[in-house]
């Protein structure tokens, strides 16, 4: 028999003789319990990690929905702002036109009556800065 085969047989006999030893059996039991405990701990760890990953995925989905809603809201508010800004510009233009017409009418009345201005001094020398404050 070659040396390696002989060594294997001797090692096997040694191990089998150790398995009959009560201390060795207790050590093997502890080793098996430890291995089982480690497996269970690893399983719990994997489950906990998966649960955390699932929670993060749900949070990501929720945040994406909120982000989309906020983007839509921003778009709506921006559109509303542009509409109001257009209306304000139109109103300012109308005020300027009306003040110009009023000034023209006041000039006509002054020429016909030969009197001073009929407009309130606040409007007689209007400039665009004052009109915007109205």
Buried (B, 14 or more C-beta within 10 A) or exposed (E): EEEEEEEEEEEEEEEEEEEEEEEEEEEEEEEEEEEEEEEEEEEEEEEEEEEEEEEEEEEEEEEEEEEEEEEEEEEEEEEEEEEEEEEEEEEBEEBBEEBEEBBEEBEEBBEEEEEEBEBEEEBBEBEEEEBEEE
